[in-house]
Amino acid sequence: MARATITMLTSILMFIDINYMTDEECDTIYELDINNEKNQKDIIQRLIVPGVKSEYSVTAFNRAKEVLEMGIDDIKAATKIFNQMSFPFEDDIVDKKAFLKRIYEEFI
């Protein structure tokens, strides 16, 4: 079994990366304010959670939770991952730590 590393955060965030999403998925979230807590939860529940649950094994899902914990604990390293992604939002995610916490809460 592979050890969890912070770079695996990419495989979670890819579900909201324009290079991975369908045009229809992009269109459904493009106008949402990614810095609004309610909108964040909606995006997470609509795209990230179903994507992870459908593509990850139980072991990989548990590893994803570890990766989220790593990102929350080391937000500086996590920010580098965020900066490598192409999100369809007009603004950048301001509070990346809170965003990762919201994803983690949905995984529990």
VEXVOKOL-692907 format. One record per atom (N, C-alpha, C): residue number from 1; residue in three letters; atom name; x, y, z. Coordinates in nm, 3 decimals. Layout:
REM residues N
REC  num  residuo  atomo        u        v        w
REC  NUM      Ala     CA        X        Y        Z
...
This chain:
REM residues 108
REC  num  residuo  atomo        u        v        w
REC    1      Met      N    0.085   -0.119    0.000
REC    1      Met     CA    0.000    0.000    0.000
REC    1      Met      C    0.089    0.125    0.000
REC    2      Ala      N    0.057    0.217   -0.087
REC    2      Ala     CA    0.133    0.342   -0.096
REC    2      Ala      C    0.104    0.430    0.024
REC    3      Arg      N    0.208    0.498    0.067
REC    3      Arg     CA    0.190    0.595    0.176
REC    3      Arg      C    0.124    0.722    0.123
REC    4      Ala      N    0.044    0.783    0.207
REC    4      Ala     CA   -0.020    0.909    0.170
REC    4      Ala      C    0.085    1.020    0.165
REC    5      Thr      N    0.079    1.101    0.061
REC    5      Thr     CA    0.167    1.217    0.050
REC    5      Thr      C    0.083    1.338    0.012
REC    6      Ile      N    0.134    1.454    0.042
REC    6      Ile     CA    0.060    1.578    0.015
REC    6      Ile      C    0.030    1.595   -0.134
REC    7      Thr      N    0.115    1.541   -0.221
REC    7      Thr     CA    0.091    1.555   -0.365
REC    7      Thr      C   -0.035    1.482   -0.409
REC    8      Met      N   -0.082    1.388   -0.328
REC    8      Met     CA   -0.206    1.317   -0.361
REC    8      Met      C   -0.328    1.408   -0.350
REC    9      Leu      N   -0.308    1.527   -0.295
REC    9      Leu     CA   -0.418    1.624   -0.287
REC    9      Leu      C   -0.468    1.658   -0.428
REC   10      Thr      N   -0.381    1.651   -0.524
REC   10      Thr     CA   -0.419    1.676   -0.664
REC   10      Thr      C   -0.532    1.583   -0.707
REC   11      Ser      N   -0.526    1.458   -0.664
REC   11      Ser     CA   -0.628    1.361   -0.707
REC   11      Ser      C   -0.765    1.389   -0.645
REC   12      Ile      N   -0.769    1.467   -0.540
REC   12      Ile     CA   -0.896    1.507   -0.479
REC   12      Ile      C   -0.947    1.635   -0.546
REC   13      Leu      N   -0.857    1.730   -0.564
REC   13      Leu     CA   -0.896    1.859   -0.622
REC   13      Leu      C   -0.924    1.850   -0.772
REC   14      Met      N   -0.880    1.743   -0.837
REC   14      Met     CA   -0.901    1.732   -0.981
REC   14      Met      C   -1.049    1.730   -1.018
REC   15      Phe      N   -1.134    1.693   -0.923
REC   15      Phe     CA   -1.276    1.689   -0.952
REC   15      Phe      C   -1.337    1.827   -0.972
REC   16      Ile      N   -1.260    1.933   -0.937
REC   16      Ile     CA   -1.304    2.070   -0.965
REC   16      Ile      C   -1.201    2.143   -1.050
REC   17      Asp      N   -1.120    2.070   -1.121
REC   17      Asp     CA   -1.020    2.125   -1.213
REC   17      Asp      C   -1.082    2.126   -1.353
REC   18      Ile      N   -1.073    2.239   -1.422
REC   18      Ile     CA   -1.137    2.249   -1.554
REC   18      Ile      C   -1.077    2.152   -1.655
REC   19      Asn      N   -0.957    2.105   -1.632
REC   19      Asn     CA   -0.895    2.009   -1.723
REC   19      Asn      C   -0.951    1.868   -1.705
REC   20      Tyr      N   -1.022    1.845   -1.598
REC   20      Tyr     CA   -1.078    1.713   -1.568
REC   20      Tyr      C   -1.231    1.712   -1.581
REC   21      Met      N   -1.293    1.825   -1.550
REC   21      Met     CA   -1.439    1.835   -1.549
REC   21      Met      C   -1.497    1.838   -1.690
REC   22      Thr      N   -1.622    1.798   -1.701
REC   22      Thr     CA   -1.693    1.814   -1.827
REC   22      Thr      C   -1.736    1.960   -1.839
REC   23      Asp      N   -1.771    2.001   -1.960
REC   23      Asp     CA   -1.820    2.138   -1.981
REC   23      Asp      C   -1.946    2.163   -1.898
REC   24      Glu      N   -2.032    2.062   -1.890
REC   24      Glu     CA   -2.156    2.076   -1.814
REC   24      Glu      C   -2.127    2.096   -1.666
REC   25      Glu      N   -2.031    2.022   -1.612
REC   25      Glu     CA   -1.995    2.039   -1.471
REC   25      Glu      C   -1.939    2.179   -1.447
REC   26      Cys      N   -1.853    2.224   -1.536
REC   26      Cys     CA   -1.798    2.360   -1.524
REC   26      Cys      C   -1.910    2.464   -1.524
REC   27      Asp      N   -2.002    2.448   -1.616
REC   27      Asp     CA   -2.111    2.545   -1.628
REC   27      Asp      C   -2.198    2.551   -1.502
REC   28      Thr      N   -2.214    2.438   -1.433
REC   28      Thr     CA   -2.301    2.436   -1.315
REC   28      Thr      C   -2.239    2.506   -1.195
REC   29      Ile      N   -2.107    2.520   -1.194
REC   29      Ile     CA   -2.044    2.582   -1.076
REC   29      Ile      C   -1.970    2.711   -1.105
REC   30      Tyr      N   -1.954    2.745   -1.232
REC   30      Tyr     CA   -1.874    2.861   -1.271
REC   30      Tyr      C   -1.915    2.989   -1.198
REC   31      Glu      N   -2.043    3.014   -1.189
REC   31      Glu     CA   -2.088    3.140   -1.131
REC   31      Glu      C   -2.102    3.137   -0.980
REC   32      Leu      N   -2.075    3.023   -0.918
REC   32      Leu     CA   -2.082    3.016   -0.772
REC   32      Leu      C   -1.960    3.085   -0.711
REC   33      Asp      N   -1.980    3.146   -0.597
REC   33      Asp     CA   -1.871    3.212   -0.525
REC   33      Asp      C   -1.798    3.107   -0.443
REC   34      Ile      N   -1.679    3.071   -0.485
REC   34      Ile     CA   -1.603    2.965   -0.419
REC   34      Ile      C   -1.563    3.005   -0.277
REC   35      Asn      N   -1.571    3.131   -0.244
REC   35      Asn     CA   -1.535    3.176   -0.110
REC   35      Asn      C   -1.655    3.188   -0.017
REC   36      Asn      N   -1.772    3.151   -0.066
REC   36      Asn     CA   -1.893    3.148    0.016
REC   36      Asn      C   -1.908    3.006    0.072
REC   37      Glu      N   -1.921    2.993    0.203
REC   37      Glu     CA   -1.926    2.862    0.267
REC   37      Glu      C   -2.037    2.773    0.210
REC   38      Lys      N   -2.154    2.828    0.191
REC   38      Lys     CA   -2.266    2.749    0.137
REC   38      Lys      C   -2.234    2.698   -0.003
REC   39      Asn      N   -2.178    2.786   -0.088
REC   39      Asn     CA   -2.140    2.746   -0.223
REC   39      Asn      C   -2.029    2.641   -0.221
REC   40      Gln      N   -1.935    2.657   -0.129
REC   40      Gln     CA   -1.828    2.557   -0.118
REC   40      Gln      C   -1.885    2.420   -0.087
REC   41      Lys      N   -1.975    2.415    0.011
REC   41      Lys     CA   -2.036    2.288    0.047
REC   41      Lys      C   -2.111    2.227   -0.070
REC   42      Asp      N   -2.181    2.312   -0.145
REC   42      Asp     CA   -2.255    2.265   -0.262
REC   42      Asp      C   -2.160    2.205   -0.366
REC   43      Ile      N   -2.051    2.273   -0.394
REC   43      Ile     CA   -1.952    2.225   -0.490
REC   43      Ile      C   -1.889    2.094   -0.444
REC   44      Ile      N   -1.855    2.089   -0.318
REC   44      Ile     CA   -1.795    1.968   -0.261
REC   44      Ile      C   -1.892    1.850   -0.271
REC   45      Gln      N   -2.017    1.874   -0.234
REC   45      Gln     CA   -2.117    1.767   -0.236
REC   45      Gln      C   -2.156    1.727   -0.378
REC   46      Arg      N   -2.151    1.820   -0.471
REC   46      Arg     CA   -2.191    1.792   -0.609
REC   46      Arg      C   -2.082    1.723   -0.690
REC   47      Leu      N   -1.956    1.762   -0.667
REC   47      Leu     CA   -1.850    1.713   -0.754
REC   47      Leu      C   -1.742    1.632   -0.684
REC   48      Ile      N   -1.689    1.682   -0.575
REC   48      Ile     CA   -1.575    1.616   -0.512
REC   48      Ile      C   -1.616    1.485   -0.447
REC   49      Val      N   -1.716    1.488   -0.360
REC   49      Val     CA   -1.756    1.366   -0.288
REC   49      Val      C   -1.800    1.255   -0.384
REC   50      Pro      N   -1.891    1.283   -0.478
REC   50      Pro     CA   -1.930    1.174   -0.569
REC   50      Pro      C   -1.813    1.123   -0.654
REC   51      Gly      N   -1.726    1.213   -0.696
REC   51      Gly     CA   -1.611    1.171   -0.775
REC   51      Gly      C   -1.519    1.079   -0.699
REC   52      Val      N   -1.487    1.119   -0.578
REC   52      Val     CA   -1.399    1.037   -0.494
REC   52      Val      C   -1.464    0.903   -0.462
REC   53      Lys      N   -1.591    0.907   -0.422
REC   53      Lys     CA   -1.659    0.783   -0.384
REC   53      Lys      C   -1.672    0.686   -0.502
REC   54      Ser      N   -1.688    0.738   -0.622
REC   54      Ser     CA   -1.705    0.649   -0.737
REC   54      Ser      C   -1.572    0.595   -0.790
REC   55      Glu      N   -1.464    0.668   -0.769
REC   55      Glu     CA   -1.337    0.628   -0.828
REC   55      Glu      C   -1.238    0.568   -0.729
REC   56      Tyr      N   -1.262    0.583   -0.600
REC   56      Tyr     CA   -1.167    0.537   -0.500
REC   56      Tyr      C   -1.213    0.407   -0.435
REC   57      Ser      N   -1.118    0.321   -0.408
REC   57      Ser     CA   -1.145    0.203   -0.327
REC   57      Ser      C   -1.156    0.248   -0.181
REC   58      Val      N   -1.195    0.159   -0.094
REC   58      Val     CA   -1.204    0.192    0.049
REC   58      Val      C   -1.067    0.236    0.100
REC   59      Thr      N   -0.964    0.165    0.060
REC   59      Thr     CA   -0.828    0.198    0.104
REC   59      Thr      C   -0.788    0.336    0.053
REC   60      Ala      N   -0.814    0.363   -0.074
REC   60      Ala     CA   -0.779    0.493   -0.132
REC   60      Ala      C   -0.861    0.605   -0.068
REC   61      Phe      N   -0.986    0.578   -0.035
REC   61      Phe     CA   -1.071    0.678    0.031
REC   61      Phe      C   -1.012    0.713    0.168
REC   62      Asn      N   -0.969    0.612    0.242
REC   62      Asn     CA   -0.906    0.637    0.373
REC   62      Asn      C   -0.775    0.714    0.357
REC   63      Arg      N   -0.701    0.683    0.253
REC   63      Arg     CA   -0.577    0.755    0.225
REC   63      Arg      C   -0.610    0.901    0.190
REC   64      Ala      N   -0.718    0.924    0.119
REC   64      Ala     CA   -0.759    1.060    0.084
REC   64      Ala      C   -0.787    1.143    0.210
REC   65      Lys      N   -0.848    1.080    0.309
REC   65      Lys     CA   -0.872    1.151    0.436
REC   65      Lys      C   -0.739    1.189    0.501
REC   66      Glu      N   -0.641    1.099    0.496
REC   66      Glu     CA   -0.508    1.129    0.549
REC   66      Glu      C   -0.445    1.246    0.474
REC   67      Val      N   -0.460    1.247    0.342
REC   67      Val     CA   -0.405    1.354    0.260
REC   67      Val      C   -0.469    1.488    0.297
REC   68      Leu      N   -0.600    1.488    0.318
REC   68      Leu     CA   -0.667    1.611    0.360
REC   68      Leu      C   -0.615    1.659    0.495
REC   69      Glu      N   -0.594    1.566    0.587
REC   69      Glu     CA   -0.537    1.604    0.717
REC   69      Glu      C   -0.399    1.665    0.699
REC   70      Met      N   -0.318    1.607    0.610
REC   70      Met     CA   -0.185    1.663    0.583
REC   70      Met      C   -0.195    1.804    0.528
REC   71      Gly      N   -0.289    1.824    0.436
REC   71      Gly     CA   -0.308    1.956    0.378
REC   71      Gly      C   -0.353    2.059    0.480
REC   72      Ile      N   -0.440    2.018    0.569
REC   72      Ile     CA   -0.487    2.107    0.675
REC   72      Ile      C   -0.372    2.142    0.769
REC   73      Asp      N   -0.289    2.043    0.801
REC   73      Asp     CA   -0.177    2.065    0.892
REC   73      Asp      C   -0.063    2.143    0.827
REC   74      Asp      N   -0.045    2.128    0.697
REC   74      Asp     CA    0.063    2.197    0.626
REC   74      Asp      C    0.004    2.275    0.510
REC   75      Ile      N   -0.064    2.382    0.541
REC   75      Ile     CA   -0.135    2.459    0.440
REC   75      Ile      C   -0.039    2.522    0.340
REC   76      Lys      N    0.083    2.547    0.380
REC   76      Lys     CA    0.182    2.604    0.287
REC   76      Lys      C    0.209    2.506    0.173
REC   77      Ala      N    0.230    2.380    0.205
REC   77      Ala     CA    0.251    2.277    0.102
REC   77      Ala      C    0.124    2.257    0.020
REC   78      Ala      N    0.009    2.259    0.087
REC   78      Ala     CA   -0.119    2.241    0.018
REC   78      Ala      C   -0.144    2.355   -0.079
REC   79      Thr      N   -0.106    2.476   -0.042
REC   79      Thr     CA   -0.125    2.592   -0.129
REC   79      Thr      C   -0.050    2.574   -0.261
REC   80      Lys      N    0.066    2.513   -0.254
REC   80      Lys     CA    0.143    2.487   -0.377
REC   80      Lys      C    0.064    2.395   -0.470
REC   81      Ile      N   -0.007    2.298   -0.413
REC   81      Ile     CA   -0.090    2.207   -0.493
REC   81      Ile      C   -0.207    2.286   -0.554
REC   82      Phe      N   -0.274    2.368   -0.472
REC   82      Phe     CA   -0.384    2.449   -0.521
REC   82      Phe      C   -0.338    2.535   -0.640
REC   83      Asn      N   -0.218    2.590   -0.630
REC   83      Asn     CA   -0.167    2.679   -0.734
REC   83      Asn      C   -0.138    2.606   -0.865
REC   84      Gln      N   -0.130    2.477   -0.862
REC   84      Gln     CA   -0.105    2.397   -0.983
REC   84      Gln      C   -0.235    2.360   -1.055
REC   85      Met      N   -0.346    2.384   -0.991
REC   85      Met     CA   -0.476    2.345   -1.044
REC   85      Met      C   -0.538    2.460   -1.124
REC   86      Ser      N   -0.631    2.426   -1.211
REC   86      Ser     CA   -0.705    2.526   -1.288
REC   86      Ser      C   -0.853    2.514   -1.252
REC   87      Phe      N   -0.897    2.601   -1.164
REC   87      Phe     CA   -1.036    2.598   -1.119
REC   87      Phe      C   -1.122    2.691   -1.203
REC   88      Pro      N   -1.249    2.659   -1.220
REC   88      Pro     CA   -1.336    2.739   -1.307
REC   88      Pro      C   -1.403    2.857   -1.237
REC   89      Phe      N   -1.345    2.904   -1.130
REC   89      Phe     CA   -1.408    3.012   -1.053
REC   89      Phe      C   -1.345    3.145   -1.088
REC   90      Glu      N   -1.422    3.250   -1.073
REC   90      Glu     CA   -1.370    3.383   -1.104
REC   90      Glu      C   -1.263    3.426   -1.004
REC   91      Asp      N   -1.274    3.381   -0.880
REC   91      Asp     CA   -1.179    3.418   -0.776
REC   91      Asp      C   -1.103    3.295   -0.728
REC   92      Asp      N   -0.987    3.318   -0.670
REC   92      Asp     CA   -0.911    3.211   -0.608
REC   92      Asp      C   -0.976    3.174   -0.475
REC   93      Ile      N   -0.951    3.054   -0.429
REC   93      Ile     CA   -1.000    3.013   -0.298
REC   93      Ile      C   -0.914    3.086   -0.195
REC   94      Val      N   -0.977    3.171   -0.115
REC   94      Val     CA   -0.903    3.254   -0.021
REC   94      Val      C   -0.857    3.174    0.099
REC   95      Asp      N   -0.948    3.106    0.165
REC   95      Asp     CA   -0.914    3.029    0.285
REC   95      Asp      C   -0.907    2.880    0.249
REC   96      Lys      N   -0.791    2.841    0.201
REC   96      Lys     CA   -0.771    2.704    0.154
REC   96      Lys      C   -0.783    2.602    0.267
REC   97      Lys      N   -0.739    2.641    0.385
REC   97      Lys     CA   -0.747    2.551    0.500
REC   97      Lys      C   -0.893    2.520    0.534
REC   98      Ala      N   -0.977    2.622    0.537
REC   98      Ala     CA   -1.119    2.603    0.565
REC   98      Ala      C   -1.183    2.517    0.456
REC   99      Phe      N   -1.143    2.537    0.331
REC   99      Phe     CA   -1.195    2.459    0.220
REC   99      Phe      C   -1.160    2.311    0.238
REC  100      Leu      N   -1.035    2.283    0.272
REC  100      Leu     CA   -0.993    2.145    0.296
REC  100      Leu      C   -1.068    2.084    0.414
REC  101      Lys      N   -1.091    2.163    0.517
REC  101      Lys     CA   -1.168    2.114    0.632
REC  101      Lys      C   -1.310    2.078    0.592
REC  102      Arg      N   -1.370    2.158    0.505
REC  102      Arg     CA   -1.506    2.129    0.459
REC  102      Arg      C   -1.510    1.999    0.377
REC  103      Ile      N   -1.409    1.978    0.296
REC  103      Ile     CA   -1.402    1.852    0.221
REC  103      Ile      C   -1.389    1.736    0.319
REC  104      Tyr      N   -1.299    1.750    0.415
REC  104      Tyr     CA   -1.276    1.644    0.513
REC  104      Tyr      C   -1.405    1.611    0.590
REC  105      Glu      N   -1.477    1.714    0.629
REC  105      Glu     CA   -1.604    1.692    0.701
REC  105      Glu      C   -1.702    1.610    0.618
REC  106      Glu      N   -1.703    1.630    0.489
REC  106      Glu     CA   -1.792    1.554    0.401
REC  106      Glu      C   -1.745    1.408    0.387
REC  107      Phe      N   -1.619    1.382    0.413
REC  107      Phe     CA   -1.563    1.248    0.400
REC  107      Phe      C   -1.586    1.163    0.524
REC  108      Ile      N   -1.623    1.227    0.635
REC  108      Ile     CA   -1.639    1.151    0.761
REC  108      Ile      C   -1.767    1.070    0.758
